[in-house]
Amino acid sequence: DVKVTQSSRYLVKRTGEKVFLECVQDMDHENMFWYRQDPGLGLRLIYFSYDVKMKEKGDIPEGYSVSREKKERFSLILESASTNQTSMYLCASSLARVPALRETQYFGPGTRLLVL
Amino acid sequence: GQNIDQPTEMTATEGAIVQINCTYQTSGFNGLFWYQQHAGEAPTFLSYNVLDGLEEKGRFSSFLSRSKGYSYLLLKELQMKDSASYLCAVKRGSQGNLIFGKGTKLSVKP
């Protein structure tokens, strides 16, 4: 079974703090993704990565950065947390195939972040 | 622009059939996914369509019409455990980038 783990289920931080959210997958997947999920807005893609040291902006990258130093680990960084970054953060991974059609994204359990 | 529409909420009765619709307008299309998400949990994969037609998997079926930008998820013999949010997602590029609808919250009543 694919396993995607996230470092924390719940996190409380103060405005202006630097926040690191860690995601690890154990299935040698090439693709990794960070989303945030908010009521009424659904899942929105922040950043994704198709390979080590590679990153691409998603739909809402402002205020975030990412790091992928190892294939299995993808970190989301909030350089200076703000209250509008209070949200549920979900990490996902998928296996890249050729042709790349049916690869399913597998999600971690999520980190609920509260910024005060 | 990119737009995926699905109803916000639906209610159905245990044992019945329910159809959840999804319409999309996206730049690029490489398949459509349906995910199930129980409250407080991660989304889990239900189905994938890339060609027109119906894909059946047990009690769940998913249909796609690419010309109409339309899909539906059909749930038969509803059970209480089917109460969850159902997320429609379109794969835009060739490398797995998904755009999600806002989700449909399904409540199954006895």
gemmi code that builds the backbone of each chain (N, CA, C; Angstrom):
import gemmi

chains = {
    "A": [
        ("ASP", (0.830, -1.200, 0.000), (0.000, 0.000, 0.000), (0.870, 1.258, 0.000)),
        ("VAL", (0.433, 2.242, -0.756), (1.142, 3.516, -0.766), (0.946, 4.210, 0.567)),
        ("LYS", (2.013, 4.773, 1.086), (1.871, 5.509, 2.326), (2.464, 6.901, 2.154)),
        ("VAL", (1.639, 7.904, 2.404), (2.074, 9.285, 2.414), (1.859, 9.808, 3.827)),
        ("THR", (2.930, 10.269, 4.438), (2.815, 10.752, 5.805), (3.166, 12.235, 5.875)),
        ("GLN", (2.528, 12.917, 6.804), (2.793, 14.322, 7.031), (3.224, 14.488, 8.473)),
        ("SER", (4.132, 15.426, 8.707), (4.823, 15.505, 9.995), (3.898, 15.810, 11.167)),
        ("SER", (2.839, 16.569, 10.938), (1.951, 16.922, 12.046), (0.500, 16.837, 11.582)),
        ("ARG", (-0.412, 16.457, 12.474), (-1.837, 16.518, 12.141), (-2.413, 17.899, 12.472)),
        ("TYR", (-1.899, 18.501, 13.546), (-2.357, 19.817, 13.981), (-1.145, 20.668, 14.330)),
        ("LEU", (-1.241, 21.959, 13.967), (-0.124, 22.870, 14.217), (-0.693, 24.251, 14.520)),
        ("VAL", (-0.169, 24.900, 15.564), (-0.573, 26.264, 15.879), (0.677, 27.131, 15.840)),
        ("LYS", (0.643, 28.195, 15.056), (1.782, 29.092, 14.907), (1.315, 30.542, 15.057)),
        ("ARG", (2.280, 31.421, 15.270), (1.972, 32.842, 15.395), (2.299, 33.569, 14.094)),
        ("THR", (1.610, 34.638, 13.846), (1.858, 35.477, 12.672), (3.331, 35.855, 12.614)),
        ("GLY", (3.924, 35.708, 11.422), (5.323, 36.072, 11.233), (6.299, 34.927, 11.427)),
        ("GLU", (5.838, 33.825, 12.000), (6.727, 32.678, 12.203), (7.013, 31.981, 10.883)),
        ("LYS", (8.173, 31.345, 10.802), (8.494, 30.492, 9.649), (7.989, 29.093, 9.957)),
        ("VAL", (7.238, 28.515, 9.022), (6.587, 27.225, 9.255), (7.046, 26.212, 8.211)),
        ("PHE", (7.385, 25.025, 8.681), (7.787, 23.940, 7.784), (6.764, 22.813, 7.896)),
        ("LEU", (6.205, 22.410, 6.770), (5.335, 21.236, 6.728), (6.056, 20.168, 5.904)),
        ("GLU", (6.208, 18.994, 6.514), (6.969, 17.935, 5.862), (6.051, 16.838, 5.342)),
        ("CYS", (6.415, 16.284, 4.207), (5.656, 15.190, 3.608), (6.640, 14.129, 3.129)),
        ("VAL", (6.352, 12.878, 3.448), (7.212, 11.774, 3.032), (6.357, 10.677, 2.423)),
        ("GLN", (6.805, 10.149, 1.283), (6.124, 9.002, 0.668), (7.121, 7.851, 0.518)),
        ("ASP", (6.587, 6.633, 0.653), (7.470, 5.469, 0.703), (7.355, 4.581, -0.519)),
        ("MET", (6.814, 5.106, -1.637), (6.603, 4.266, -2.813), (7.431, 4.693, -4.016)),
        ("ASP", (8.485, 5.469, -3.789), (9.384, 5.832, -4.879), (8.665, 6.611, -5.990)),
        ("HIS", (7.671, 7.408, -5.592), (6.929, 8.208, -6.569), (7.757, 9.409, -7.018)),
        ("GLU", (7.670, 9.704, -8.337), (8.375, 10.869, -8.856), (7.642, 12.176, -8.528)),
        ("ASN", (6.306, 12.146, -8.617), (5.520, 13.380, -8.504), (5.046, 13.609, -7.081)),
        ("MET", (5.179, 14.834, -6.613), (4.646, 15.206, -5.296), (3.980, 16.567, -5.386)),
        ("PHE", (2.942, 16.743, -4.561), (2.077, 17.917, -4.670), (1.750, 18.451, -3.273)),
        ("TRP", (1.563, 19.758, -3.171), (1.016, 20.380, -1.971), (-0.255, 21.141, -2.337)),
        ("TYR", (-1.329, 20.852, -1.575), (-2.608, 21.537, -1.730), (-2.994, 22.169, -0.392)),
        ("ARG", (-3.881, 23.160, -0.471), (-4.599, 23.585, 0.714), (-6.098, 23.414, 0.439)),
        ("GLN", (-6.843, 23.113, 1.499), (-8.275, 22.866, 1.354), (-9.031, 23.760, 2.321)),
        ("ASP", (-9.920, 24.576, 1.783), (-10.697, 25.521, 2.584), (-12.177, 25.351, 2.281)),
        ("PRO", (-13.043, 25.509, 3.282), (-14.489, 25.378, 3.058), (-14.963, 26.324, 1.957)),
        ("GLY", (-15.736, 25.774, 1.031), (-16.277, 26.593, -0.052), (-15.317, 26.851, -1.197)),
        ("LEU", (-14.050, 26.485, -1.015), (-13.050, 26.722, -2.069), (-12.476, 25.421, -2.609)),
        ("GLY", (-12.606, 24.353, -1.851), (-12.096, 23.069, -2.314), (-10.586, 22.967, -2.203)),
        ("LEU", (-10.046, 22.000, -2.914), (-8.609, 21.755, -2.938), (-7.953, 22.644, -3.988)),
        ("ARG", (-6.917, 23.370, -3.579), (-6.203, 24.234, -4.528), (-4.721, 23.905, -4.479)),
        ("LEU", (-4.114, 23.817, -5.662), (-2.730, 23.394, -5.788), (-1.785, 24.553, -5.504)),
        ("ILE", (-0.836, 24.332, -4.581), (0.114, 25.381, -4.216), (1.401, 25.234, -5.031)),
        ("TYR", (2.033, 24.085, -4.925), (3.264, 23.776, -5.647), (3.278, 22.291, -5.962)),
        ("PHE", (4.040, 21.913, -6.984), (4.284, 20.510, -7.245), (5.706, 20.310, -7.734)),
        ("SER", (6.088, 19.033, -7.725), (7.460, 18.686, -8.092), (7.454, 17.373, -8.847)),
        ("TYR", (8.192, 17.313, -9.964), (8.263, 16.086, -10.756), (9.582, 15.362, -10.575)),
        ("ASP", (10.501, 15.961, -9.827), (11.795, 15.324, -9.659), (12.524, 16.027, -8.518)),
        ("VAL", (13.574, 15.401, -8.062), (14.384, 16.000, -7.002), (14.907, 17.350, -7.465)),
        ("LYS", (14.869, 18.313, -6.558), (15.357, 19.686, -6.775), (14.566, 20.426, -7.860)),
        ("MET", (13.443, 19.894, -8.246), (12.623, 20.529, -9.264), (11.291, 20.944, -8.644)),
        ("LYS", (10.797, 22.145, -9.005), (9.518, 22.596, -8.466), (8.794, 23.431, -9.511)),
        ("GLU", (7.468, 23.390, -9.433), (6.635, 24.180, -10.328), (5.554, 24.860, -9.504)),
        ("LYS", (5.219, 26.089, -9.839), (4.135, 26.786, -9.143), (2.796, 26.196, -9.557)),
        ("GLY", (1.906, 26.107, -8.566), (0.536, 25.703, -8.836), (-0.332, 26.921, -9.030)),
        ("ASP", (-1.555, 26.840, -8.558), (-2.509, 27.924, -8.772), (-2.405, 29.043, -7.741)),
        ("ILE", (-1.896, 28.725, -6.547), (-1.842, 29.738, -5.473), (-0.501, 29.679, -4.742)),
        ("PRO", (0.630, 29.969, -5.419), (1.939, 29.826, -4.778), (2.351, 30.988, -3.871)),
        ("GLU", (1.621, 32.099, -3.919), (2.066, 33.297, -3.194), (2.110, 33.040, -1.697)),
        ("GLY", (3.244, 33.401, -1.087), (3.405, 33.241, 0.358), (3.980, 31.892, 0.756)),
        ("TYR", (4.244, 31.047, -0.238), (4.769, 29.695, 0.020), (6.033, 29.454, -0.792)),
        ("SER", (6.865, 28.546, -0.304), (7.951, 28.001, -1.091), (8.042, 26.511, -0.770)),
        ("VAL", (8.815, 25.783, -1.569), (8.937, 24.341, -1.367), (10.387, 23.922, -1.514)),
        ("SER", (10.651, 22.707, -1.025), (11.983, 22.142, -1.143), (11.861, 20.649, -1.380)),
        ("ARG", (12.609, 20.147, -2.347), (12.650, 18.694, -2.580), (14.103, 18.288, -2.787)),
        ("GLU", (14.764, 17.983, -1.681), (16.169, 17.584, -1.704), (16.325, 16.070, -1.916)),
        ("LYS", (15.314, 15.313, -1.500), (15.320, 13.866, -1.700), (14.011, 13.457, -2.358)),
        ("LYS", (14.042, 12.364, -3.084), (12.870, 11.947, -3.855), (11.654, 11.712, -2.967)),
        ("GLU", (11.869, 11.166, -1.778), (10.743, 10.773, -0.951), (10.165, 11.915, -0.112)),
        ("ARG", (10.808, 13.058, -0.090), (10.418, 14.115, 0.838), (10.155, 15.429, 0.105)),
        ("PHE", (9.034, 16.051, 0.446), (8.642, 17.319, -0.183), (8.160, 18.241, 0.927)),
        ("SER", (8.845, 19.360, 1.088), (8.542, 20.261, 2.200), (7.858, 21.521, 1.701)),
        ("LEU", (6.884, 21.964, 2.448), (6.205, 23.240, 2.172), (6.630, 24.228, 3.246)),
        ("ILE", (7.045, 25.418, 2.811), (7.571, 26.422, 3.737), (6.720, 27.678, 3.659)),
        ("LEU", (6.280, 28.139, 4.821), (5.626, 29.437, 4.921), (6.668, 30.371, 5.527)),
        ("GLU", (7.218, 31.257, 4.715), (8.348, 32.085, 5.154), (7.963, 32.991, 6.320)),
        ("SER", (6.764, 33.546, 6.280), (6.273, 34.426, 7.337), (4.757, 34.211, 7.419)),
        ("ALA", (4.364, 33.326, 8.325), (2.961, 32.893, 8.371), (2.011, 34.071, 8.601)),
        ("SER", (0.871, 33.999, 7.923), (-0.169, 35.013, 8.117), (-1.486, 34.320, 8.423)),
        ("THR", (-2.418, 35.064, 8.995), (-3.689, 34.444, 9.423), (-4.462, 33.870, 8.242)),
        ("ASN", (-4.294, 34.436, 7.049), (-5.025, 33.883, 5.894), (-4.411, 32.589, 5.366)),
        ("GLN", (-3.356, 32.130, 6.013), (-2.790, 30.820, 5.679), (-3.280, 29.732, 6.635)),
        ("THR", (-4.191, 30.092, 7.522), (-4.879, 29.084, 8.338), (-5.693, 28.211, 7.401)),
        ("SER", (-5.428, 26.893, 7.417), (-6.062, 26.008, 6.450), (-5.704, 24.560, 6.759)),
        ("MET", (-6.307, 23.648, 5.989), (-5.898, 22.247, 5.969), (-4.931, 22.092, 4.797)),
        ("TYR", (-3.739, 21.553, 5.070), (-2.731, 21.351, 4.035), (-2.596, 19.858, 3.752)),
        ("LEU", (-2.738, 19.506, 2.482), (-2.688, 18.108, 2.062), (-1.547, 17.911, 1.081)),
        ("CYS", (-0.775, 16.873, 1.339), (0.298, 16.473, 0.446), (-0.178, 15.263, -0.350)),
        ("ALA", (0.284, 15.129, -1.578), (-0.070, 13.964, -2.395), (1.142, 13.546, -3.215)),
        ("SER", (1.145, 12.294, -3.646), (2.204, 11.827, -4.528), (1.601, 10.924, -5.589)),
        ("SER", (2.307, 10.807, -6.717), (1.870, 9.890, -7.765), (3.089, 9.380, -8.523)),
        ("LEU", (2.896, 8.207, -9.116), (3.959, 7.580, -9.884), (3.894, 8.097, -11.312)),
        ("ALA", (4.996, 8.533, -11.851), (5.017, 9.007, -13.235), (5.165, 7.810, -14.155)),
        ("ARG", (4.261, 7.688, -15.102), (4.358, 6.578, -16.049), (4.495, 7.151, -17.464)),
        ("VAL", (4.936, 6.296, -18.387), (4.949, 6.664, -19.804), (4.102, 5.644, -20.542)),
        ("PRO", (2.995, 5.958, -21.181), (2.414, 7.301, -21.220), (1.784, 7.669, -19.879)),
        ("ALA", (1.837, 8.923, -19.541), (1.371, 9.380, -18.230), (-0.125, 9.617, -18.294)),
        ("LEU", (-0.890, 8.608, -17.998), (-2.334, 8.754, -18.070), (-2.995, 8.514, -16.717)),
        ("ARG", (-2.940, 7.276, -16.287), (-3.826, 6.883, -15.210), (-3.202, 7.007, -13.824)),
        ("GLU", (-2.087, 7.720, -13.714), (-1.457, 7.734, -12.407), (-2.333, 8.464, -11.388)),
        ("THR", (-2.631, 7.754, -10.320), (-3.511, 8.264, -9.285), (-2.698, 9.026, -8.249)),
        ("GLN", (-3.241, 10.103, -7.734), (-2.590, 10.797, -6.628), (-3.043, 10.183, -5.315)),
        ("TYR", (-2.087, 9.895, -4.449), (-2.353, 9.366, -3.112), (-2.074, 10.474, -2.108)),
        ("PHE", (-3.026, 10.674, -1.220), (-2.968, 11.801, -0.297), (-2.513, 11.381, 1.100)),
        ("GLY", (-1.799, 12.291, 1.746), (-1.496, 12.141, 3.158), (-2.691, 12.539, 4.002)),
        ("PRO", (-2.601, 12.370, 5.333), (-3.741, 12.622, 6.224), (-4.056, 14.098, 6.428)),
        ("GLY", (-3.143, 14.983, 6.024), (-3.399, 16.413, 6.161), (-2.822, 17.003, 7.440)),
        ("THR", (-2.477, 18.280, 7.370), (-2.052, 19.053, 8.539), (-2.985, 20.240, 8.669)),
        ("ARG", (-3.652, 20.310, 9.817), (-4.537, 21.460, 10.049), (-3.727, 22.539, 10.749)),
        ("LEU", (-3.457, 23.633, 10.037), (-2.623, 24.730, 10.540), (-3.488, 25.902, 10.969)),
        ("LEU", (-3.247, 26.363, 12.181), (-3.908, 27.568, 12.698), (-2.834, 28.624, 12.928)),
        ("VAL", (-2.998, 29.778, 12.294), (-2.063, 30.887, 12.477), (-2.763, 31.980, 13.275)),
        ("LEU", (-2.193, 32.274, 14.441), (-2.829, 33.256, 15.338), (-2.219, 34.643, 15.192)),
    ],
    "B": [
        ("GLY", (-10.673, 30.467, -18.946), (-10.378, 30.193, -17.548), (-10.583, 28.729, -17.222)),
        ("GLN", (-10.326, 28.393, -15.989), (-10.468, 27.019, -15.532), (-11.657, 26.963, -14.590)),
        ("ASN", (-12.566, 26.073, -14.831), (-13.756, 26.000, -14.007), (-14.265, 24.580, -13.925)),
        ("ILE", (-14.506, 24.129, -12.714), (-15.130, 22.822, -12.506), (-16.304, 23.028, -11.562)),
        ("ASP", (-17.489, 22.631, -12.011), (-18.704, 22.849, -11.229), (-19.340, 21.537, -10.806)),
        ("GLN", (-19.721, 21.474, -9.554), (-20.481, 20.334, -9.046), (-21.380, 20.866, -7.939)),
        ("PRO", (-22.507, 20.179, -7.692), (-23.423, 20.685, -6.659), (-22.737, 20.688, -5.295)),
        ("THR", (-23.139, 21.628, -4.455), (-22.505, 21.763, -3.147), (-22.923, 20.636, -2.207)),
        ("GLU", (-24.214, 20.346, -2.191), (-24.725, 19.321, -1.272), (-25.804, 18.499, -1.945)),
        ("MET", (-25.911, 17.232, -1.524), (-27.001, 16.360, -1.971), (-27.399, 15.465, -0.796)),
        ("THR", (-28.662, 15.075, -0.800), (-29.160, 14.147, 0.220), (-29.847, 12.995, -0.478)),
        ("ALA", (-29.643, 11.788, 0.022), (-30.283, 10.608, -0.561), (-30.590, 9.619, 0.558)),
        ("THR", (-31.401, 8.627, 0.204), (-31.858, 7.648, 1.188), (-31.062, 6.352, 1.053)),
        ("GLU", (-30.805, 5.725, 2.162), (-30.116, 4.434, 2.177), (-30.796, 3.450, 1.223)),
        ("GLY", (-29.995, 2.762, 0.408), (-30.528, 1.792, -0.538), (-30.864, 2.378, -1.901)),
        ("ALA", (-30.914, 3.690, -2.007), (-31.282, 4.355, -3.260), (-30.060, 4.512, -4.169)),
        ("ILE", (-30.302, 5.184, -5.314), (-29.256, 5.515, -6.274), (-29.117, 7.040, -6.317)),
        ("VAL", (-27.895, 7.533, -6.401), (-27.687, 8.976, -6.519), (-26.665, 9.255, -7.619)),
        ("GLN", (-26.883, 10.334, -8.343), (-25.973, 10.743, -9.418), (-25.405, 12.119, -9.083)),
        ("ILE", (-24.094, 12.232, -9.048), (-23.425, 13.503, -8.763), (-22.795, 13.984, -10.057)),
        ("ASN", (-23.217, 15.159, -10.503), (-22.753, 15.690, -11.783), (-21.552, 16.612, -11.628)),
        ("CYS", (-20.766, 16.673, -12.683), (-19.589, 17.547, -12.714), (-19.436, 18.082, -14.136)),
        ("THR", (-19.367, 19.400, -14.274), (-19.083, 19.989, -15.584), (-17.767, 20.741, -15.478)),
        ("TYR", (-17.023, 20.746, -16.580), (-15.702, 21.357, -16.519), (-15.390, 22.155, -17.773)),
        ("GLN", (-14.595, 23.201, -17.571), (-14.017, 23.971, -18.678), (-12.574, 24.216, -18.273)),
        ("THR", (-11.652, 23.520, -18.922), (-10.247, 23.630, -18.537), (-9.375, 23.764, -19.777)),
        ("SER", (-8.207, 24.359, -19.594), (-7.228, 24.428, -20.683), (-6.441, 23.139, -20.648)),
        ("GLY", (-6.765, 22.237, -21.512), (-6.117, 20.929, -21.520), (-6.949, 19.910, -20.767)),
        ("PHE", (-6.996, 18.716, -21.297), (-7.740, 17.633, -20.644), (-6.990, 16.332, -20.895)),
        ("ASN", (-6.613, 15.679, -19.775), (-5.958, 14.374, -19.882), (-6.597, 13.373, -18.940)),
        ("GLY", (-7.885, 13.560, -18.689), (-8.588, 12.592, -17.862), (-9.298, 13.251, -16.696)),
        ("LEU", (-10.293, 12.545, -16.169), (-11.089, 13.064, -15.068), (-11.128, 12.040, -13.949)),
        ("PHE", (-10.869, 12.505, -12.739), (-10.845, 11.647, -11.554), (-12.012, 11.985, -10.633)),
        ("TRP", (-12.485, 10.965, -9.935), (-13.400, 11.168, -8.805), (-12.713, 10.634, -7.551)),
        ("TYR", (-12.785, 11.467, -6.482), (-12.239, 11.094, -5.183), (-13.354, 11.159, -4.148)),
        ("GLN", (-13.227, 10.331, -3.122), (-14.134, 10.365, -1.970), (-13.367, 10.886, -0.766)),
        ("GLN", (-13.986, 11.763, 0.002), (-13.324, 12.292, 1.197), (-14.299, 12.297, 2.364)),
        ("HIS", (-14.041, 11.449, 3.359), (-14.818, 11.490, 4.587), (-14.322, 12.650, 5.445)),
        ("ALA", (-15.212, 13.170, 6.262), (-14.893, 14.334, 7.089), (-13.629, 14.101, 7.907)),
        ("GLY", (-12.687, 15.022, 7.820), (-11.463, 14.938, 8.603), (-10.423, 13.971, 8.071)),
        ("GLU", (-10.708, 13.387, 6.896), (-9.770, 12.415, 6.339), (-9.239, 12.870, 4.980)),
        ("ALA", (-8.242, 12.155, 4.476), (-7.674, 12.475, 3.165), (-8.573, 11.961, 2.045)),
        ("PRO", (-8.547, 12.600, 0.885), (-9.279, 12.073, -0.275), (-8.712, 10.717, -0.699)),
        ("THR", (-9.601, 9.829, -1.133), (-9.163, 8.535, -1.657), (-9.733, 8.351, -3.057)),
        ("PHE", (-8.966, 7.720, -3.913), (-9.305, 7.551, -5.328), (-10.520, 6.645, -5.505)),
        ("LEU", (-11.453, 7.062, -6.378), (-12.611, 6.234, -6.710), (-12.562, 5.762, -8.159)),
        ("SER", (-12.359, 6.705, -9.103), (-12.460, 6.316, -10.503), (-11.706, 7.291, -11.390)),
        ("TYR", (-11.473, 6.828, -12.620), (-10.752, 7.623, -13.617), (-11.388, 7.370, -14.975)),
        ("ASN", (-11.660, 8.441, -15.733), (-12.158, 8.333, -17.109), (-11.295, 9.209, -18.011)),
        ("VAL", (-10.893, 8.663, -19.131), (-10.207, 9.495, -20.124), (-10.914, 9.411, -21.477)),
        ("LEU", (-11.619, 8.305, -21.719), (-12.411, 8.154, -22.939), (-13.895, 8.292, -22.599)),
        ("ASP", (-14.694, 8.653, -23.600), (-16.131, 8.784, -23.391), (-16.739, 7.447, -23.002)),
        ("GLY", (-17.720, 7.510, -22.126), (-18.436, 6.296, -21.777), (-18.461, 6.061, -20.287)),
        ("LEU", (-18.936, 4.880, -19.946), (-19.181, 4.513, -18.558), (-18.123, 3.521, -18.073)),
        ("GLU", (-17.580, 3.805, -16.883), (-16.666, 2.877, -16.211), (-17.369, 2.398, -14.954)),
        ("GLU", (-17.498, 1.076, -14.812), (-18.214, 0.533, -13.651), (-17.245, -0.178, -12.720)),
        ("LYS", (-17.441, 0.088, -11.430), (-16.581, -0.539, -10.427), (-17.442, -0.826, -9.208)),
        ("GLY", (-18.051, -2.000, -9.184), (-18.897, -2.365, -8.048), (-20.131, -1.480, -7.965)),
        ("ARG", (-20.359, -0.887, -6.816), (-21.545, -0.029, -6.632), (-21.358, 1.345, -7.260)),
        ("PHE", (-20.117, 1.678, -7.646), (-19.824, 2.999, -8.180), (-19.573, 2.912, -9.694)),
        ("SER", (-20.111, 3.887, -10.432), (-19.838, 4.007, -11.866), (-19.531, 5.466, -12.164)),
        ("SER", (-18.716, 5.704, -13.180), (-18.430, 7.078, -13.580), (-18.547, 7.177, -15.083)),
        ("PHE", (-19.121, 8.294, -15.533), (-19.393, 8.520, -16.952), (-18.684, 9.784, -17.392)),
        ("LEU", (-18.229, 9.790, -18.650), (-17.574, 10.970, -19.205), (-18.086, 11.262, -20.612)),
        ("SER", (-18.349, 12.548, -20.889), (-18.584, 13.028, -22.249), (-17.638, 14.197, -22.470)),
        ("ARG", (-16.593, 13.965, -23.247), (-15.597, 15.023, -23.454), (-16.163, 16.165, -24.287)),
        ("SER", (-17.014, 15.859, -25.266), (-17.568, 16.915, -26.114), (-18.449, 17.870, -25.312)),
        ("LYS", (-19.094, 17.367, -24.262), (-19.966, 18.193, -23.432), (-19.258, 18.711, -22.185)),
        ("GLY", (-18.043, 18.302, -21.946), (-17.347, 18.725, -20.724), (-18.108, 18.310, -19.486)),
        ("TYR", (-18.512, 17.032, -19.452), (-19.461, 16.581, -18.433), (-19.096, 15.189, -17.950)),
        ("SER", (-19.241, 15.009, -16.645), (-19.046, 13.696, -16.041), (-20.077, 13.518, -14.939)),
        ("TYR", (-20.367, 12.284, -14.615), (-21.145, 12.026, -13.401), (-20.617, 10.793, -12.689)),
        ("LEU", (-20.847, 10.780, -11.396), (-20.553, 9.632, -10.537), (-21.884, 9.071, -10.073)),
        ("LEU", (-22.075, 7.785, -10.297), (-23.328, 7.127, -9.930), (-23.051, 6.165, -8.783)),
        ("LEU", (-23.777, 6.331, -7.699), (-23.627, 5.453, -6.546), (-24.929, 4.658, -6.365)),
        ("LYS", (-24.812, 3.341, -6.397), (-25.992, 2.474, -6.254), (-26.037, 1.862, -4.866)),
        ("GLU", (-27.229, 1.396, -4.493), (-27.418, 0.708, -3.201), (-26.711, 1.468, -2.079)),
        ("LEU", (-27.086, 2.720, -1.949), (-26.416, 3.596, -1.005), (-26.374, 3.019, 0.401)),
        ("GLN", (-25.231, 3.219, 1.038), (-25.043, 2.812, 2.429), (-24.705, 4.054, 3.258)),
        ("MET", (-24.931, 3.959, 4.553), (-24.665, 5.108, 5.434), (-23.203, 5.547, 5.326)),
        ("LYS", (-22.309, 4.592, 5.122), (-20.880, 4.914, 5.052), (-20.517, 5.702, 3.788)),
        ("ASP", (-21.469, 5.802, 2.842), (-21.224, 6.608, 1.638), (-21.376, 8.099, 1.907)),
        ("SER", (-21.845, 8.473, 3.086), (-21.910, 9.888, 3.455), (-20.486, 10.444, 3.482)),
        ("ALA", (-20.222, 11.386, 2.590), (-18.857, 11.904, 2.414), (-18.931, 13.025, 1.388)),
        ("SER", (-17.808, 13.674, 1.157), (-17.700, 14.614, 0.044), (-17.100, 13.896, -1.145)),
        ("TYR", (-17.600, 14.232, -2.343), (-17.119, 13.617, -3.577), (-16.514, 14.714, -4.440)),
        ("LEU", (-15.243, 14.521, -4.790), (-14.474, 15.541, -5.486), (-14.235, 15.133, -6.927)),
        ("CYS", (-14.572, 16.028, -7.835), (-14.306, 15.847, -9.257), (-13.005, 16.593, -9.570)),
        ("ALA", (-12.096, 15.971, -10.319), (-10.822, 16.616, -10.627), (-10.421, 16.323, -12.062)),
        ("VAL", (-9.938, 17.345, -12.754), (-9.503, 17.195, -14.144), (-7.979, 17.266, -14.194)),
        ("LYS", (-7.391, 16.332, -14.909), (-5.944, 16.354, -15.122), (-5.657, 17.221, -16.329)),
        ("ARG", (-4.879, 18.272, -16.096), (-4.666, 19.257, -17.159), (-3.504, 18.892, -18.059)),
        ("GLY", (-2.338, 18.649, -17.468), (-1.152, 18.400, -18.270), (-0.883, 16.917, -18.383)),
        ("SER", (0.231, 16.562, -18.976), (0.570, 15.154, -19.146), (1.263, 14.586, -17.919)),
        ("GLN", (1.586, 15.440, -16.951), (2.376, 14.972, -15.817), (1.635, 14.973, -14.487)),
        ("GLY", (0.337, 14.942, -14.505), (-0.399, 14.671, -13.272), (-0.969, 15.851, -12.548)),
        ("ASN", (-0.865, 17.027, -13.077), (-1.374, 18.234, -12.442), (-2.901, 18.244, -12.488)),
        ("LEU", (-3.553, 18.231, -11.304), (-5.007, 18.176, -11.220), (-5.589, 19.512, -10.794)),
        ("ILE", (-6.786, 19.825, -11.330), (-7.580, 20.919, -10.792), (-8.871, 20.316, -10.248)),
        ("PHE", (-9.225, 20.681, -9.026), (-10.358, 20.078, -8.336), (-11.581, 20.986, -8.351)),
        ("GLY", (-12.770, 20.368, -8.404), (-14.000, 21.081, -8.090), (-14.081, 21.285, -6.588)),
        ("LYS", (-15.098, 22.029, -6.155), (-15.229, 22.337, -4.729), (-15.780, 21.173, -3.911)),
        ("GLY", (-16.252, 20.143, -4.590), (-16.740, 18.974, -3.876), (-18.239, 19.001, -3.636)),
        ("THR", (-18.847, 17.821, -3.602), (-20.261, 17.657, -3.300), (-20.385, 16.862, -2.014)),
        ("LYS", (-21.026, 17.460, -1.016), (-21.224, 16.765, 0.258), (-22.508, 15.951, 0.187)),
        ("LEU", (-22.364, 14.623, 0.242), (-23.513, 13.717, 0.161), (-23.878, 13.234, 1.556)),
        ("SER", (-25.146, 13.388, 1.896), (-25.653, 12.870, 3.169), (-26.623, 11.743, 2.858)),
        ("VAL", (-26.361, 10.561, 3.429), (-27.246, 9.421, 3.243), (-28.070, 9.263, 4.511)),
        ("LYS", (-29.416, 9.293, 4.336), (-30.331, 9.196, 5.478), (-30.925, 7.792, 5.542)),
        ("PRO", (-31.257, 7.329, 6.765), (-31.854, 5.989, 6.886), (-33.233, 5.946, 6.235)),
    ],
}
model = gemmi.Model(1)
for chain_id, residues in chains.items():
    chain = gemmi.Chain(chain_id)
    for i, (resn, *xyz) in enumerate(residues, 1):
        res = gemmi.Residue()
        res.name, res.seqid = resn, gemmi.SeqId(i, " ")
        for name, pos in zip(("N", "CA", "C"), xyz):
            atom = gemmi.Atom()
            atom.name, atom.element = name, gemmi.Element(name[0])
            atom.pos, atom.b_iso = gemmi.Position(*pos), 0.0
            res.add_atom(atom)
        chain.add_residue(res)
    model.add_chain(chain)
structure = gemmi.Structure()
structure.add_model(model)
structure.setup_entities()
